[in-house]
Amino acid sequence: MDSRRIGALEVSVVGLGCNNFGRRLDAAATAAVVHAALHAGINFFDSADIYGGTLSEEYLGRALRGRRDRVVLATKFGMAVDEQRQGARPDYVRRALDDSLRRLDTDYIDLYQLHRPDPAVPIADTLGALDEAVRAGKVREIGCSNFSAKQLREAAAATSDGAARFVSVQNEYSLVKREPEAEVLPECERQGLAFLPYYPLASGLLTGKYRRGQAAPKGARIAPGGRYDDLLSADHLDLVEALRTFAAAHRHTLLELAVSWLLSRPRVASVIAGAISPEQVAANAKAASWRLTPAQLAEIDAMSPR
């Protein structure tokens, strides 16, 4: 599989999102998915302390025993684990990091990310604690998630000379949700930041499982009245049908189109896609193989306007 850079890190262009571990998958099923990812050439694993109520990191650490040197391990902190464990205060950054290191059964994290901005804490204070972690050898690179362009500029301005700086931002981005193109991606270009899209398949809408006029598959993540039911709007389903037809005309799947389109964006380093089975991992890995031409990208823009 091709690779791209996040700061000093070299990552596979398809990564594995670990939000299903500990929630939909037990330890054994997690290990099967992780090992399938390694077999498919995926070396980038993205977790968070809140995933699976902290079990994601624990199960991922178990699955990677004896294989730690083969992977680039990313995790996140800042969202509420419980009432006491949340936020971006320097003292909590240190606690959260040590907790994640223990659960992941490792002595360093390759990419440690602030999961969301904390308006109660000056970003300079958080960056100072993260710089300490880098200097101590506990973290190789630092990143952020759910940041606006303005917040990225504030973080850059608050970074001391010679100190660790954010090298990446992880925000939602897909053919359905193109908001980063307005401000965040241009800011990434200005600062040289890697961009990591999450929900690249729009919570499953771009897998091809959802069709206009058909009921959602049994047990599907997107269902009427559920958390993501806004994705089942007529406009979205019309877009999915148009994209599916376009992909089929070029002998590809909608999934392959969704992933390859994201990888056509210069600042995108790796597409973080979740999976609950080895078969899904293999499909995600294969999806990176389509090299879209400028003419094809223009056609897609006409269907999915910015």
Secondary structure, DSSP 8 states (H G I E B T S, - for coil): --EEEETTEEEESEEEE-TTBTTTB-HHHHHHHHHHHHHTT--EEE--TTGGGGHHHHHHHHHTTTTGGG-EEEEEE-S-SSSSS-S--HHHHHHHHHHHHHHHT-S-EEEEEESS--TTS-HHHHHHHHHHHHHTTSEEEEEEES--HHHHHHHHHH--TTS--EEEEEEE-SSS--GGGTTHHHHHHHHT-EEEEESTTGGGGGGT---TTS---TT-SS-TTSTTGGGGSHHHHHHHHHHHHHHHHTT--HHHHHHHHHHTSTTB--EEEE-SSHHHHHHHHHGGG----HHHHHHHHHHS--
